[in-house]
């Protein structure tokens, strides 16, 4: 039987008595501590601001491989503003029980299900993970016709990405494939279909095998000479592992026949995150587009020292899978003053990491 993966992961995002009995594992103190206040109030405020904002769904997103001002890049970037908004609305619904947030989240989700035509470009579509999470938090309370649309949408996403991976798409060993794995896995668990989930599991293991190296480095680092692409590769793989963890499966610790694994790669990156090692980003990238972006004024793709603040999100995710990384995550937040993703903070305040 399908269980919503984010709801299982967070265990509960609820302070109102209307939902309290649904997530008894949290206990009566959930939502009352100082951490909960600092997380709850901003997300509810952002959700409230979006209540009357119309969805910005478009038929196709495309930013991958484009420079500012090219094609539909700017239109797509504007449409992508919906992604964090719908997740904030869904979290606010769980935190407050206020049906205004539920109705607004449902309106956004239905608009994207009605309008969007999947391209199966994982860079353009990676942000759909927020829509999966938003649906996960609202599914049981949405009208049946809306659920039918969204269930069809997630099944199409899961099967489409898995079919694409089986066909051997371009960039099959890079971070592109990690984002395909993430989208396929989250949507597969959303369908609850064991056969689709099994295909996603195999895709995850294949990507760990071909992308991650036994020494902890990865294909993307050697190709792009950038820790930016290390985190951009590890984050989607950890999202897939978190979805599996919520369903009782340990994908995180899986090790390839050659010794590659997520823990080993996170350990490799941690030396840079702690400041024990430093790196100049993109200095020896093999990709011409990186140089083109730098020349167009995108300074983040010109050679520069890697900023450890970029590891906050990565080790926030890692700490949910492996408690060894919780001190590093806390140290990074303290040093950089960068806020972790709000849903990881709520999970952290609500439960103990698995390891």
GUMI-133092 format. One record per residue (C-alpha): residue number from 1; residue in three letters; x, z, y. Coordinates in nm, 4 decimals. Each point is the difference from the previous one (the first is absolute). Last residue first. Layout:
! residues N
pos:NUM code:ala X:X Z:Z Y:Y
...
This chain:
! residues 355
pos:355 code:unk X:2.1693 Z:1.1844 Y:0.6881
pos:354 code:unk X:-0.3709 Z:-0.0717 Y:0.0611
pos:353 code:unk X:-0.0018 Z:0.1020 Y:0.3630
pos:352 code:unk X:-0.2174 Z:0.3069 Y:0.0746
pos:351 code:unk X:-0.3392 Z:-0.0562 Y:0.1524
pos:350 code:unk X:-0.2086 Z:-0.0110 Y:0.3152
pos:349 code:unk X:0.2536 Z:0.0201 Y:0.2788
pos:348 code:unk X:0.2127 Z:-0.2701 Y:-0.1635
pos:347 code:unk X:-0.3035 Z:-0.2163 Y:-0.0588
pos:346 code:unk X:-0.1012 Z:0.0357 Y:0.3620
pos:345 code:unk X:0.3517 Z:-0.0823 Y:0.1157
pos:344 code:unk X:0.0132 Z:-0.3049 Y:-0.2254
pos:343 code:unk X:-0.3292 Z:-0.1199 Y:0.1512
pos:342 code:unk X:0.1418 Z:0.0376 Y:0.3504
pos:341 code:unk X:0.2985 Z:-0.2265 Y:-0.0575
pos:340 code:unk X:0.3088 Z:0.1974 Y:0.1075
pos:339 code:unk X:0.0550 Z:0.0863 Y:0.3675
pos:338 code:unk X:0.3387 Z:-0.0785 Y:0.1532
pos:337 code:unk X:0.1696 Z:0.2908 Y:0.1725
pos:336 code:unk X:0.3311 Z:-0.1525 Y:-0.1172
pos:335 code:unk X:0.1906 Z:0.3110 Y:-0.1029
pos:334 code:unk X:-0.2939 Z:0.2144 Y:-0.1108
pos:333 code:unk X:-0.1786 Z:-0.2820 Y:-0.1813
pos:332 code:unk X:0.3242 Z:-0.0993 Y:-0.1722
pos:331 code:unk X:0.0688 Z:0.3594 Y:-0.1053
pos:330 code:unk X:-0.3491 Z:0.0396 Y:-0.1429
pos:329 code:unk X:0.0320 Z:-0.3210 Y:-0.2051
pos:328 code:unk X:0.3426 Z:0.1058 Y:-0.1201
pos:327 code:unk X:-0.1356 Z:0.3409 Y:-0.1045
pos:326 code:unk X:-0.2923 Z:-0.1695 Y:-0.1814
pos:325 code:unk X:0.2185 Z:-0.2449 Y:-0.1899
pos:324 code:unk X:0.0579 Z:0.2147 Y:-0.3079
pos:323 code:unk X:-0.3784 Z:0.0462 Y:-0.0143
pos:322 code:unk X:-0.0356 Z:-0.3430 Y:-0.1654
pos:321 code:unk X:-0.3098 Z:-0.2155 Y:0.0182
pos:320 code:unk X:-0.1616 Z:0.1334 Y:0.3162
pos:319 code:unk X:0.3473 Z:0.0531 Y:0.1457
pos:318 code:unk X:0.0761 Z:-0.3698 Y:-0.0506
pos:317 code:unk X:-0.2934 Z:-0.1035 Y:0.2191
pos:316 code:unk X:0.1186 Z:0.2193 Y:0.2860
pos:315 code:unk X:0.3510 Z:-0.1161 Y:-0.0859
pos:314 code:unk X:-0.0903 Z:-0.3611 Y:0.0761
pos:313 code:unk X:-0.2088 Z:0.0795 Y:0.3063
pos:312 code:unk X:0.2814 Z:0.1971 Y:0.1607
pos:311 code:unk X:0.2716 Z:-0.2489 Y:-0.1014
pos:310 code:unk X:-0.0333 Z:-0.2183 Y:0.3092
pos:309 code:unk X:0.0887 Z:0.3025 Y:0.2093
pos:308 code:unk X:0.3481 Z:-0.0360 Y:-0.1520
pos:307 code:unk X:0.0709 Z:-0.2792 Y:0.2501
pos:306 code:unk X:0.2306 Z:-0.2655 Y:-0.1449
pos:305 code:unk X:0.2808 Z:-0.0933 Y:0.2371
pos:304 code:unk X:-0.0491 Z:-0.3427 Y:0.1600
pos:303 code:unk X:0.0484 Z:-0.3680 Y:-0.0898
pos:302 code:unk X:-0.2942 Z:-0.2032 Y:0.1341
pos:301 code:unk X:-0.3265 Z:0.0195 Y:-0.1943
pos:300 code:unk X:-0.1386 Z:0.2982 Y:0.1926
pos:299 code:unk X:0.0825 Z:-0.1855 Y:0.3192
pos:298 code:unk X:-0.2877 Z:-0.2444 Y:-0.0396
pos:297 code:unk X:0.0981 Z:-0.2142 Y:0.2989
pos:296 code:unk X:-0.0355 Z:-0.3471 Y:-0.1460
pos:295 code:unk X:0.3686 Z:-0.0035 Y:-0.0970
pos:294 code:unk X:-0.0500 Z:0.3074 Y:-0.2184
pos:293 code:unk X:-0.2927 Z:-0.1666 Y:-0.1701
pos:292 code:unk X:0.2021 Z:-0.3130 Y:-0.0647
pos:291 code:unk X:0.2872 Z:0.2050 Y:-0.1410
pos:290 code:unk X:-0.2345 Z:0.1679 Y:-0.2481
pos:289 code:unk X:-0.1531 Z:-0.3411 Y:-0.0737
pos:288 code:unk X:0.3402 Z:-0.1271 Y:-0.1110
pos:287 code:unk X:0.0048 Z:0.2380 Y:-0.2982
pos:286 code:unk X:0.3375 Z:0.0937 Y:-0.1511
pos:285 code:unk X:0.0190 Z:0.3137 Y:0.2111
pos:284 code:unk X:0.3542 Z:0.1122 Y:0.0784
pos:283 code:unk X:-0.0476 Z:0.2144 Y:0.3104
pos:282 code:unk X:-0.3709 Z:0.0485 Y:-0.0747
pos:281 code:unk X:0.0087 Z:0.3784 Y:0.0607
pos:280 code:unk X:0.3233 Z:0.1867 Y:0.0637
pos:279 code:unk X:0.0110 Z:0.2864 Y:-0.2495
pos:278 code:unk X:0.0937 Z:0.3670 Y:0.0015
pos:277 code:unk X:0.0796 Z:0.2399 Y:-0.2829
pos:276 code:unk X:-0.0329 Z:0.3781 Y:-0.0199
pos:275 code:unk X:-0.2727 Z:-0.0248 Y:0.2628
pos:274 code:unk X:-0.2596 Z:0.1660 Y:-0.2202
pos:273 code:unk X:-0.2089 Z:-0.3186 Y:-0.0115
pos:272 code:unk X:0.3103 Z:-0.2036 Y:-0.0843
pos:271 code:unk X:0.0892 Z:0.2199 Y:-0.2989
pos:270 code:unk X:-0.3699 Z:0.0104 Y:-0.0881
pos:269 code:unk X:-0.0096 Z:-0.3753 Y:-0.0621
pos:268 code:unk X:0.1870 Z:0.0319 Y:-0.3306
pos:267 code:unk X:-0.2128 Z:0.2971 Y:-0.1087
pos:266 code:unk X:-0.3123 Z:-0.2015 Y:0.0775
pos:265 code:unk X:0.1400 Z:-0.2849 Y:-0.2089
pos:264 code:unk X:0.0658 Z:0.2323 Y:-0.2954
pos:263 code:unk X:-0.3427 Z:0.1604 Y:0.0235
pos:262 code:unk X:-0.1684 Z:-0.3443 Y:0.0107
pos:261 code:unk X:0.1741 Z:-0.1175 Y:-0.3153
pos:260 code:unk X:0.2777 Z:-0.2282 Y:-0.1250
pos:259 code:unk X:0.1849 Z:0.0916 Y:-0.3209
pos:258 code:unk X:0.0580 Z:-0.3405 Y:-0.1597
pos:257 code:unk X:-0.2945 Z:0.0382 Y:-0.2409
pos:256 code:unk X:-0.2177 Z:0.0851 Y:0.3009
pos:255 code:unk X:-0.0921 Z:0.3585 Y:0.0785
pos:254 code:unk X:-0.3528 Z:0.1336 Y:0.0484
pos:253 code:unk X:0.0100 Z:0.3217 Y:0.2030
pos:252 code:unk X:-0.2472 Z:-0.1173 Y:0.2646
pos:251 code:unk X:-0.2405 Z:-0.1656 Y:-0.2419
pos:250 code:unk X:-0.1253 Z:0.3356 Y:-0.1249
pos:249 code:unk X:-0.3653 Z:-0.0494 Y:-0.0930
pos:248 code:unk X:-0.2733 Z:0.2626 Y:0.0412
pos:247 code:unk X:-0.2386 Z:-0.2045 Y:0.2119
pos:246 code:unk X:0.1171 Z:0.1363 Y:0.3345
pos:245 code:unk X:0.3551 Z:-0.0637 Y:-0.1185
pos:244 code:unk X:-0.0808 Z:-0.3694 Y:-0.0456
pos:243 code:unk X:-0.1173 Z:-0.0291 Y:0.3593
pos:242 code:unk X:0.3109 Z:0.1887 Y:0.1102
pos:241 code:unk X:0.2215 Z:-0.2392 Y:-0.1979
pos:240 code:unk X:-0.1587 Z:-0.2997 Y:0.1716
pos:239 code:unk X:0.0568 Z:0.1614 Y:0.3377
pos:238 code:unk X:0.3562 Z:0.0708 Y:-0.1086
pos:237 code:unk X:0.0584 Z:-0.3692 Y:-0.0710
pos:236 code:unk X:-0.1458 Z:-0.0859 Y:0.3402
pos:235 code:unk X:0.2370 Z:0.2414 Y:0.1773
pos:234 code:unk X:0.3150 Z:-0.0943 Y:-0.1928
pos:233 code:unk X:0.0170 Z:-0.3594 Y:0.1209
pos:232 code:unk X:-0.0592 Z:0.0511 Y:0.3708
pos:231 code:unk X:0.2296 Z:0.3035 Y:-0.0238
pos:230 code:unk X:0.2801 Z:-0.2162 Y:-0.1380
pos:229 code:unk X:-0.0906 Z:-0.2848 Y:0.2330
pos:228 code:unk X:0.0669 Z:0.2110 Y:0.3067
pos:227 code:unk X:0.3183 Z:0.1144 Y:-0.1739
pos:226 code:unk X:0.1327 Z:-0.3423 Y:0.0951
pos:225 code:unk X:0.2640 Z:-0.2308 Y:-0.1419
pos:224 code:unk X:-0.2756 Z:-0.2566 Y:-0.0616
pos:223 code:unk X:0.0996 Z:-0.1361 Y:-0.3422
pos:222 code:unk X:0.1998 Z:0.2979 Y:-0.1285
pos:221 code:unk X:-0.2590 Z:0.2460 Y:0.1243
pos:220 code:unk X:-0.2884 Z:-0.2073 Y:-0.1341
pos:219 code:unk X:0.1409 Z:-0.0137 Y:-0.3533
pos:218 code:unk X:0.0243 Z:0.3734 Y:-0.0289
pos:217 code:unk X:0.2334 Z:0.2973 Y:0.0207
pos:216 code:unk X:-0.0414 Z:0.2982 Y:-0.2311
pos:215 code:unk X:0.3102 Z:-0.0609 Y:-0.2146
pos:214 code:unk X:-0.2261 Z:-0.1227 Y:-0.2821
pos:213 code:unk X:-0.1422 Z:-0.2700 Y:0.2241
pos:212 code:unk X:-0.3582 Z:-0.0422 Y:0.1174
pos:211 code:unk X:-0.1614 Z:-0.3407 Y:0.0357
pos:210 code:unk X:-0.0056 Z:-0.1509 Y:-0.3490
pos:209 code:unk X:-0.0829 Z:0.3038 Y:-0.2147
pos:208 code:unk X:-0.2059 Z:0.1886 Y:0.2559
pos:207 code:unk X:-0.1987 Z:-0.3207 Y:0.0506
pos:206 code:unk X:-0.0632 Z:-0.0434 Y:-0.3729
pos:205 code:unk X:-0.1146 Z:0.3596 Y:-0.0293
pos:204 code:unk X:-0.2510 Z:-0.0404 Y:0.2802
pos:203 code:unk X:-0.1320 Z:-0.3280 Y:-0.1421
pos:202 code:unk X:-0.0494 Z:0.1641 Y:-0.3399
pos:201 code:unk X:-0.2012 Z:0.2825 Y:0.1540
pos:200 code:unk X:-0.2065 Z:-0.2497 Y:0.1984
pos:199 code:unk X:-0.0875 Z:-0.1907 Y:-0.3173
pos:198 code:unk X:-0.1034 Z:0.3256 Y:-0.1676
pos:197 code:unk X:-0.2185 Z:0.0853 Y:0.3004
pos:196 code:unk X:-0.1738 Z:-0.3363 Y:-0.0331
pos:195 code:unk X:-0.0731 Z:0.0636 Y:-0.3684
pos:194 code:unk X:-0.1173 Z:0.3545 Y:0.0668
pos:193 code:unk X:-0.2522 Z:-0.1072 Y:0.2673
pos:192 code:unk X:-0.0576 Z:0.2938 Y:0.2366
pos:191 code:unk X:-0.0496 Z:-0.2484 Y:0.2821
pos:190 code:unk X:0.1655 Z:0.2317 Y:0.2539
pos:189 code:unk X:0.2916 Z:0.0481 Y:-0.2380
pos:188 code:unk X:0.0543 Z:-0.3746 Y:0.0099
pos:187 code:unk X:-0.0368 Z:-0.0106 Y:0.3796
pos:186 code:unk X:0.2765 Z:0.2532 Y:0.0453
pos:185 code:unk X:0.2165 Z:-0.1668 Y:-0.2639
pos:184 code:unk X:-0.0400 Z:-0.3599 Y:0.1166
pos:183 code:unk X:0.0638 Z:0.0920 Y:0.3623
pos:182 code:unk X:0.3090 Z:0.2041 Y:-0.0849
pos:181 code:unk X:0.1384 Z:-0.2532 Y:-0.2486
pos:180 code:unk X:-0.0393 Z:-0.2819 Y:0.2516
pos:179 code:unk X:0.1799 Z:0.2166 Y:0.2565
pos:178 code:unk X:0.2844 Z:0.0541 Y:-0.2469
pos:177 code:unk X:0.0045 Z:-0.3736 Y:-0.0679
pos:176 code:unk X:0.0554 Z:-0.0767 Y:0.3661
pos:175 code:unk X:0.2752 Z:0.2633 Y:0.0043
pos:174 code:unk X:0.2071 Z:-0.2485 Y:-0.1990
pos:173 code:unk X:0.0180 Z:-0.1192 Y:-0.3608
pos:172 code:unk X:-0.2959 Z:-0.2405 Y:0.0054
pos:171 code:unk X:0.0903 Z:-0.1415 Y:0.3392
pos:170 code:unk X:-0.1875 Z:-0.3163 Y:-0.0888
pos:169 code:unk X:-0.2793 Z:0.0377 Y:-0.2528
pos:168 code:unk X:0.0499 Z:0.0227 Y:-0.3781
pos:167 code:unk X:-0.3440 Z:-0.0875 Y:-0.1385
pos:166 code:unk X:-0.0413 Z:0.3477 Y:-0.1496
pos:165 code:unk X:0.0485 Z:0.1459 Y:0.3464
pos:164 code:unk X:-0.2737 Z:-0.2205 Y:0.1425
pos:163 code:unk X:-0.2365 Z:0.0944 Y:-0.2830
pos:162 code:unk X:0.0647 Z:0.3678 Y:0.0719
pos:161 code:unk X:-0.0618 Z:-0.0548 Y:0.3690
pos:160 code:unk X:-0.3269 Z:-0.1818 Y:-0.0576
pos:159 code:unk X:-0.1205 Z:0.2420 Y:-0.2669
pos:158 code:unk X:0.0471 Z:0.3038 Y:0.2201
pos:157 code:unk X:-0.1283 Z:-0.1607 Y:0.3189
pos:156 code:unk X:-0.3054 Z:-0.1564 Y:-0.1637
pos:155 code:unk X:-0.0821 Z:0.3342 Y:-0.1614
pos:154 code:unk X:0.0381 Z:0.1709 Y:0.3351
pos:153 code:unk X:-0.2405 Z:-0.2418 Y:0.1725
pos:152 code:unk X:-0.2613 Z:0.0173 Y:-0.2756
pos:151 code:unk X:-0.0016 Z:0.3774 Y:0.0210
pos:150 code:unk X:-0.0272 Z:-0.0308 Y:0.3771
pos:149 code:unk X:-0.3053 Z:-0.2235 Y:-0.0100
pos:148 code:unk X:-0.1768 Z:0.2092 Y:-0.2629
pos:147 code:unk X:0.0810 Z:0.3180 Y:0.1903
pos:146 code:unk X:-0.1616 Z:-0.1429 Y:0.3129
pos:145 code:unk X:-0.3185 Z:-0.0819 Y:-0.1905
pos:144 code:unk X:-0.0055 Z:0.3553 Y:-0.1470
pos:143 code:unk X:0.0099 Z:0.1754 Y:0.3358
pos:142 code:unk X:0.3183 Z:0.2040 Y:0.0600
pos:141 code:unk X:0.0272 Z:0.3651 Y:-0.1019
pos:140 code:unk X:0.1904 Z:-0.0311 Y:-0.3281
pos:139 code:unk X:0.2385 Z:-0.2546 Y:0.1478
pos:138 code:unk X:0.1048 Z:0.1908 Y:0.3107
pos:137 code:unk X:0.3439 Z:0.1431 Y:-0.0799
pos:136 code:unk X:0.1015 Z:-0.2778 Y:-0.2389
pos:135 code:unk X:-0.1274 Z:-0.2562 Y:0.2462
pos:134 code:unk X:0.2328 Z:0.1343 Y:0.2664
pos:133 code:unk X:0.2884 Z:0.0027 Y:-0.2475
pos:132 code:unk X:-0.0605 Z:-0.3617 Y:-0.1002
pos:131 code:unk X:-0.0319 Z:-0.0909 Y:0.3679
pos:130 code:unk X:0.3322 Z:0.1686 Y:0.0762
pos:129 code:unk X:0.1649 Z:-0.1904 Y:-0.2845
pos:128 code:unk X:-0.1211 Z:-0.3153 Y:0.1722
pos:127 code:unk X:0.3042 Z:0.0331 Y:0.2236
pos:126 code:unk X:0.2090 Z:-0.2003 Y:-0.2498
pos:125 code:unk X:-0.2058 Z:-0.3130 Y:0.0698
pos:124 code:unk X:0.2293 Z:-0.2133 Y:0.2152
pos:123 code:unk X:0.3090 Z:0.1142 Y:-0.1890
pos:122 code:unk X:-0.1706 Z:-0.0355 Y:-0.3364
pos:121 code:unk X:-0.1111 Z:-0.3614 Y:0.0520
pos:120 code:unk X:-0.2895 Z:-0.0121 Y:-0.2429
pos:119 code:unk X:-0.1936 Z:-0.2178 Y:0.2462
pos:118 code:unk X:-0.3195 Z:0.2012 Y:-0.0302
pos:117 code:unk X:-0.3018 Z:-0.1239 Y:0.1947
pos:116 code:unk X:-0.1316 Z:0.2711 Y:0.2337
pos:115 code:unk X:-0.3515 Z:-0.0166 Y:0.1400
pos:114 code:unk X:-0.2450 Z:0.1936 Y:-0.2154
pos:113 code:unk X:0.2421 Z:0.2512 Y:-0.1531
pos:112 code:unk X:0.1619 Z:0.0537 Y:0.3400
pos:111 code:unk X:-0.3346 Z:0.0620 Y:0.1683
pos:110 code:unk X:-0.1179 Z:0.2268 Y:-0.2823
pos:109 code:unk X:0.3038 Z:0.2234 Y:0.0369
pos:108 code:unk X:-0.0362 Z:0.0283 Y:0.3761
pos:107 code:unk X:-0.3715 Z:0.0833 Y:-0.0148
pos:106 code:unk X:0.0570 Z:0.2474 Y:-0.2817
pos:105 code:unk X:0.2579 Z:0.1835 Y:0.2079
pos:104 code:unk X:-0.2456 Z:0.0144 Y:0.2905
pos:103 code:unk X:-0.2808 Z:0.1326 Y:-0.2182
pos:102 code:unk X:0.2243 Z:0.2638 Y:-0.1547
pos:101 code:unk X:0.1317 Z:0.1125 Y:0.3390
pos:100 code:unk X:-0.3498 Z:0.0316 Y:0.1417
pos:99 code:unk X:-0.0951 Z:0.1863 Y:-0.3164
pos:98 code:unk X:0.1844 Z:0.3117 Y:0.1147
pos:97 code:unk X:0.1164 Z:0.1768 Y:-0.3185
pos:96 code:unk X:0.2890 Z:0.1357 Y:0.2034
pos:95 code:unk X:0.3268 Z:-0.0446 Y:-0.1869
pos:94 code:unk X:-0.1200 Z:-0.2622 Y:-0.2452
pos:93 code:unk X:-0.1607 Z:-0.2089 Y:0.2726
pos:92 code:unk X:0.3078 Z:0.0433 Y:0.2190
pos:91 code:unk X:0.2143 Z:-0.1333 Y:-0.2851
pos:90 code:unk X:-0.2216 Z:-0.3081 Y:-0.0285
pos:89 code:unk X:0.0050 Z:-0.0617 Y:0.3746
pos:88 code:unk X:0.3771 Z:0.0423 Y:0.0161
pos:87 code:unk X:0.0358 Z:-0.2477 Y:-0.2877
pos:86 code:unk X:-0.2207 Z:-0.2513 Y:0.1821
pos:85 code:unk X:0.2094 Z:0.0331 Y:0.3152
pos:84 code:unk X:0.3348 Z:-0.0333 Y:-0.1759
pos:83 code:unk X:-0.1010 Z:-0.3447 Y:-0.1292
pos:82 code:unk X:-0.2146 Z:-0.1271 Y:0.2861
pos:81 code:unk X:0.3067 Z:-0.0542 Y:0.2181
pos:80 code:unk X:0.0847 Z:-0.2757 Y:-0.2462
pos:79 code:unk X:-0.2378 Z:-0.2290 Y:0.1884
pos:78 code:unk X:0.2192 Z:0.0252 Y:0.3112
pos:77 code:unk X:0.3126 Z:-0.0839 Y:-0.1982
pos:76 code:unk X:-0.1822 Z:-0.2931 Y:-0.1571
pos:75 code:unk X:-0.1022 Z:-0.1452 Y:0.3355
pos:74 code:unk X:0.3594 Z:0.0350 Y:0.1217
pos:73 code:unk X:0.1403 Z:-0.1736 Y:-0.3093
pos:72 code:unk X:-0.2611 Z:-0.2770 Y:-0.0132
pos:71 code:unk X:0.2523 Z:-0.2734 Y:0.0645
pos:70 code:unk X:0.3184 Z:0.1068 Y:0.1792
pos:69 code:unk X:0.0019 Z:0.2148 Y:0.3131
pos:68 code:unk X:0.2437 Z:0.2543 Y:-0.1416
pos:67 code:unk X:0.1903 Z:-0.1464 Y:-0.2975
pos:66 code:unk X:-0.1518 Z:-0.0789 Y:-0.3361
pos:65 code:unk X:0.1328 Z:0.0400 Y:-0.3552
pos:64 code:unk X:-0.2781 Z:0.2325 Y:-0.1058
pos:63 code:unk X:-0.2613 Z:0.0539 Y:0.2717
pos:62 code:unk X:-0.3096 Z:-0.1534 Y:-0.1572
pos:61 code:unk X:-0.3396 Z:0.1568 Y:-0.0517
pos:60 code:unk X:-0.2912 Z:-0.2158 Y:-0.1104
pos:59 code:unk X:-0.3784 Z:0.0057 Y:0.0455
pos:58 code:unk X:-0.0028 Z:0.2521 Y:0.2834
pos:57 code:unk X:-0.1218 Z:0.3595 Y:0.0129
pos:56 code:unk X:0.0079 Z:0.1695 Y:0.3400
pos:55 code:unk X:-0.2586 Z:0.2691 Y:-0.0663
pos:54 code:unk X:-0.1977 Z:0.1104 Y:0.3086
pos:53 code:unk X:0.1091 Z:0.3176 Y:0.1821
pos:52 code:unk X:-0.2874 Z:0.2464 Y:0.0409
pos:51 code:unk X:0.1395 Z:0.2691 Y:-0.2272
pos:50 code:unk X:0.3637 Z:-0.0763 Y:0.0816
pos:49 code:unk X:0.0604 Z:0.2834 Y:0.2491
pos:48 code:unk X:-0.1528 Z:0.2450 Y:-0.2481
pos:47 code:unk X:0.2457 Z:-0.1101 Y:-0.2672
pos:46 code:unk X:0.2940 Z:0.0624 Y:0.2298
pos:45 code:unk X:-0.1318 Z:0.3485 Y:0.0842
pos:44 code:unk X:-0.0642 Z:0.0777 Y:-0.3668
pos:43 code:unk X:0.3556 Z:-0.1028 Y:-0.0853
pos:42 code:unk X:0.1446 Z:0.2054 Y:0.2844
pos:41 code:unk X:-0.1987 Z:0.3167 Y:-0.0842
pos:40 code:unk X:0.0563 Z:0.0044 Y:-0.3735
pos:39 code:unk X:0.3788 Z:-0.0237 Y:-0.0139
pos:38 code:unk X:0.0910 Z:0.2770 Y:0.2430
pos:37 code:unk X:-0.2844 Z:0.2138 Y:-0.1308
pos:36 code:unk X:0.0982 Z:-0.0513 Y:-0.3650
pos:35 code:unk X:0.3558 Z:0.1039 Y:0.0688
pos:34 code:unk X:-0.1157 Z:0.3188 Y:0.1697
pos:33 code:unk X:-0.2107 Z:0.1044 Y:-0.3010
pos:32 code:unk X:-0.3769 Z:-0.0282 Y:-0.0289
pos:31 code:unk X:-0.0501 Z:-0.3405 Y:-0.1630
pos:30 code:unk X:0.0162 Z:0.1268 Y:-0.3566
pos:29 code:unk X:-0.0259 Z:0.3802 Y:-0.0193
pos:28 code:unk X:-0.3101 Z:0.0033 Y:-0.2246
pos:27 code:unk X:0.1737 Z:-0.1446 Y:-0.3075
pos:26 code:unk X:0.1487 Z:-0.3431 Y:-0.0455
pos:25 code:unk X:-0.0928 Z:-0.0478 Y:-0.3644
pos:24 code:unk X:-0.3704 Z:0.0189 Y:0.0848
pos:23 code:unk X:-0.0205 Z:-0.3556 Y:0.1219
pos:22 code:unk X:-0.3650 Z:-0.1029 Y:-0.0227
pos:21 code:unk X:-0.1328 Z:0.3502 Y:0.0721
pos:20 code:unk X:0.1320 Z:-0.0093 Y:0.3563
pos:19 code:unk X:-0.1565 Z:-0.3320 Y:0.0913
pos:18 code:unk X:-0.3053 Z:0.1036 Y:0.2017
pos:17 code:unk X:0.1682 Z:0.3320 Y:0.0761
pos:16 code:unk X:0.2158 Z:-0.1815 Y:0.2527
pos:15 code:unk X:0.3782 Z:0.0206 Y:-0.0073
pos:14 code:unk X:0.0736 Z:-0.2989 Y:-0.2167
pos:13 code:unk X:0.2828 Z:-0.2329 Y:-0.0830
pos:12 code:unk X:0.0271 Z:0.0899 Y:-0.3624
pos:11 code:unk X:0.2231 Z:-0.0639 Y:-0.2993
pos:10 code:unk X:0.2393 Z:-0.2014 Y:0.2200
pos:9 code:unk X:0.1088 Z:-0.1966 Y:-0.3051
pos:8 code:unk X:-0.3347 Z:0.0035 Y:-0.1781
pos:7 code:unk X:-0.1773 Z:-0.1125 Y:0.3144
pos:6 code:unk X:0.2700 Z:-0.2602 Y:0.0440
pos:5 code:unk X:-0.0456 Z:-0.1342 Y:-0.3514
pos:4 code:unk X:-0.3778 Z:-0.0091 Y:-0.0180
pos:3 code:unk X:-0.0778 Z:0.0779 Y:-0.3647
pos:2 code:unk X:-0.1051 Z:-0.2782 Y:-0.2326
pos:1 code:unk X:-0.1365 Z:0.0909 Y:-0.3429
